[in-house]
Amino acid sequence: MSIMAMSDASILFRTPPSILISNHLTEFKTLYNQQVYPLYLYEEATQDKNVGLGDLFDESLDLTVTQTKYERKDGISDEGLQHFQTAYPNEQIAKEDIFYYTYGLLHSEEYRERYADNLTKELPRIPCVKKAEDFWAFSKAGRALAHWHLNYETVEPYKATLDTGTTPYSQLTADDFRVEKMKFAKKGEKGTVVYNKRITIKDIPVEAYEYVVNGKPALEWVMERQGVSTHKDSGIVNDANDWAIETMNNAAYPLELFLRVITVSLETMKIVKSLPKLDI
């Protein structure tokens, strides 16, 4: 089943280049002043419907109720589809293929380097690569990337070494998973992260930090946000442990999320590094 069969999705992009995909409505500054490229748009459509009150009352008292519905429309235009179909006349290309092609292409390191100057000043332009086989390679890569990026909370956690001292992991209690602030064991060495006084995460592949979102490795976003912090001005306390227990019903959620994002990061970079040469 494709990602889109389960939910709609939108590509989020900002300059300097940072890209993400979401199957939920996002706040405008998720990627800081982002541009959103949805697979589908939903336009409001109203319809007047007469509601009769029956023979008990005068027909002149019948009510007209305005109902609001939403019509789904493609985010990719017919002209855009025709542009790609003309470029690859022997291929059966759908708008969804172009959507994922775009997501794959925007992850291309060669694309980002070649158009680095343009991407700091204007919206990304999506060219047709010369070969149909490369189009499908980018589209397939985009689908695979979407899988990892949309399902980051449910993918298999990376099997890092978890040092829990003299207590086996299986015997840890909910309190043992409470996290205040994750930190690297040594400055400049990212292979080991101290989760809390009870748990240390070891043997983290350093290449996992190559996957960067919004200017920072995805893993370091997890380290920053999955903890306890107090807003300086308001005094409001943000405690990731509350979310883990009350919403996710899993005290180990922050730890498991970190391990899952290792998996996502490694798989992302594997796909990115296998993208075809940008031949346009």
C-alpha positions in Angstrom: 0.0 0.0 0.0 1.4 3.4 -0.9 1.8 6.2 1.6 -0.8 8.2 -0.2 -3.4 5.4 0.2 -3.2 5.9 3.9 -3.0 9.7 4.1 -2.3 12.8 2.1 1.1 14.3 2.2 2.9 17.6 1.6 6.5 18.5 0.9 7.9 21.2 3.1 10.8 23.2 1.8 12.7 26.2 2.9 15.9 28.1 1.9 18.7 27.4 2.6 17.7 24.0 1.5 15.9 21.9 4.0 13.2 19.4 3.1 10.7 17.3 5.0 7.4 15.5 4.3 4.3 15.5 6.5 1.0 13.8 6.4 -0.5 16.3 8.8 -1.3 20.0 8.6 1.9 21.8 9.7 2.5 25.1 11.5 4.0 27.7 9.2 7.4 27.7 10.9 7.8 24.0 11.2 10.8 24.5 8.9 10.9 28.3 9.5 9.0 30.2 6.8 8.6 27.1 4.7 6.9 26.6 1.4 4.4 23.8 1.2 3.8 21.6 -1.9 0.8 19.4 -1.3 -0.1 16.3 -3.2 -3.7 17.3 -2.8 -5.6 20.6 -2.1 -8.9 20.8 -0.4 -11.2 23.7 -1.5 -14.2 24.8 0.3 -17.5 24.3 -1.5 -20.9 25.4 -0.1 -24.2 23.9 -1.1 -27.7 25.2 -0.1 -30.1 22.4 1.0 -33.8 22.8 1.6 -34.9 21.2 4.9 -38.7 20.6 5.0 -40.5 20.7 8.3 -43.3 18.4 7.2 -47.1 18.9 6.9 -47.5 20.0 10.5 -46.2 23.4 9.6 -46.8 25.8 6.7 -44.4 25.1 3.8 -43.3 28.7 3.9 -41.5 27.8 7.1 -39.2 25.3 5.4 -35.5 26.1 6.1 -32.6 26.4 3.8 -29.4 25.2 5.4 -25.9 25.9 3.9 -23.7 22.9 4.0 -19.9 23.2 3.7 -18.0 20.5 2.0 -14.5 20.2 0.7 -13.5 19.1 -2.7 -10.2 17.4 -3.2 -8.0 18.7 -6.1 -4.6 17.7 -7.2 -1.7 19.8 -6.0 0.2 19.1 -9.2 -1.4 20.8 -12.2 -2.5 19.2 -15.5 0.1 21.3 -17.2 2.8 20.0 -14.9 1.7 16.4 -15.7 1.7 17.1 -19.4 5.2 18.6 -19.1 6.6 15.3 -17.7 4.5 13.1 -20.0 5.9 15.0 -23.0 9.4 14.5 -21.7 8.9 10.7 -21.3 6.3 9.8 -24.0 6.7 6.1 -23.6 6.1 6.1 -19.9 2.9 5.9 -17.9 3.4 8.8 -15.4 0.9 9.9 -12.8 0.9 13.0 -10.7 1.8 11.0 -7.6 4.9 9.8 -9.4 5.9 13.4 -10.0 5.3 14.3 -6.4 7.7 11.6 -5.2 10.1 12.5 -8.0 10.2 16.0 -6.6 10.9 14.7 -3.1 13.7 12.5 -4.3 15.2 15.2 -6.5 15.3 17.8 -3.7 17.3 15.3 -1.6 20.0 15.1 -4.3 23.3 16.5 -3.0 24.3 17.3 -6.6 21.1 19.3 -7.2 21.6 21.2 -4.0 25.3 22.0 -4.8 24.6 22.9 -8.4 21.8 25.3 -7.6 23.0 26.4 -4.1 22.9 30.1 -5.0 19.4 29.9 -6.6 18.0 28.0 -3.7 19.0 30.8 -1.2 16.9 33.3 -3.2 14.0 31.6 -5.0 11.7 28.6 -5.0 13.2 25.4 -6.3 12.8 24.6 -10.0 12.1 21.0 -10.8 13.8 19.9 -14.1 13.1 16.8 -16.1 16.1 14.5 -16.1 17.2 13.3 -19.5 16.5 9.6 -19.0 13.2 8.0 -18.1 15.1 5.5 -16.0 16.5 8.3 -13.9 13.1 9.8 -13.5 11.9 6.5 -12.1 15.0 6.2 -9.9 14.3 9.6 -8.3 10.6 8.8 -8.0 11.2 5.5 -6.4 13.8 7.1 -4.0 11.2 9.7 -3.1 8.7 7.1 -2.1 11.2 5.3 0.0 12.3 8.5 1.7 8.7 9.3 2.4 8.2 5.9 4.0 11.1 6.5 6.4 10.2 10.1 7.1 6.5 9.6 7.7 6.9 6.5 9.8 9.8 7.6 12.0 7.8 6.7 15.2 7.1 3.1 14.2 10.2 1.9 12.2 12.5 -0.7 13.8 14.7 0.9 16.5 18.5 0.7 15.7 20.2 -2.0 17.7 22.7 0.2 19.5 24.4 -1.0 22.7 22.4 0.1 25.8 24.6 0.2 28.8 22.3 -0.1 31.9 24.9 -0.9 34.4 24.2 -3.9 36.7 20.4 -3.9 36.0 19.3 -5.8 32.8 17.3 -3.6 30.4 14.3 -5.9 30.8 14.2 -5.1 34.5 14.2 -1.3 34.2 11.2 0.5 35.6 9.3 3.5 34.1 11.3 5.8 36.4 14.6 4.5 34.9 13.6 5.9 31.5 13.0 9.4 32.7 15.3 11.8 30.7 16.3 15.3 31.7 18.8 16.1 29.0 20.7 13.8 26.7 24.3 14.6 26.1 27.4 13.3 24.4 29.7 11.3 26.6 32.7 13.3 25.4 32.9 16.6 23.4 33.5 15.9 19.7 32.6 12.2 20.0 29.1 11.4 18.9 29.2 7.6 19.1 28.1 7.6 22.7 25.2 9.5 24.2 24.4 9.6 27.9 20.6 9.2 28.1 20.4 9.6 31.9 22.2 8.3 34.9 20.9 4.8 34.4 21.2 4.4 30.6 24.0 5.1 28.1 23.6 4.6 24.4 26.8 3.3 22.7 28.0 2.3 19.2 26.0 5.0 17.4 27.1 5.1 13.8 28.6 8.5 13.2 27.2 8.6 9.7 23.7 8.8 11.2 24.5 12.4 12.0 24.8 13.1 8.3 21.0 13.4 7.9 20.3 17.0 8.6 16.9 18.6 8.9 16.5 22.4 9.3 20.2 23.0 9.8 20.8 20.3 12.4 21.2 16.5 12.4 17.9 14.8 13.1 19.4 12.9 16.0 20.5 16.2 17.7 16.9 17.5 17.3 15.7 14.5 19.3 18.4 15.1 21.9 17.4 18.7 22.2 13.6 18.2 22.3 13.3 14.9 24.3 14.1 16.2 27.7 13.0 18.8 30.3 13.4 22.5 29.7 11.9 25.7 31.3 11.1 28.7 29.1 13.1 31.6 30.4 10.4 34.3 30.2 7.2 32.4 31.0 8.6 29.8 33.3 6.6 27.2 31.5 8.1 23.7 31.8 8.3 21.5 28.7 8.7 17.9 29.9 9.0 15.2 27.2 8.4 12.5 29.9 4.8 13.8 30.4 4.1 13.3 26.7 5.7 9.8 26.8 3.6 8.6 29.7 0.3 10.4 29.2 0.0 10.4 25.4 2.2 7.5 24.2 1.7 5.3 27.3 5.4 4.4 27.1 8.0 5.9 29.5 10.7 4.6 27.1 9.3 6.6 24.2 12.2 9.2 24.1 14.8 6.5 24.1 13.0 4.4 21.5 12.5 7.6 19.4 16.2 8.3 19.4 17.0 4.7 18.3 14.3 4.9 15.6 15.7 8.1 14.2 19.1 6.4 14.0 17.4 3.9 11.7 15.7 6.7 9.7 18.9 8.7 9.4 21.0 5.7 8.1 18.3 4.6 5.6 17.9 8.2 4.4 21.6 8.6 3.7 21.8 5.2 2.1 19.0 6.3 -0.4 20.5 9.8 -0.9 23.9 8.4 -1.7 22.4 6.0 -4.2 20.6 8.7 -6.2 21.5 8.8 -9.9 23.8 11.5 -11.4 21.8 14.7 -12.1 21.7 14.7 -15.9 19.4 17.4 -17.3 
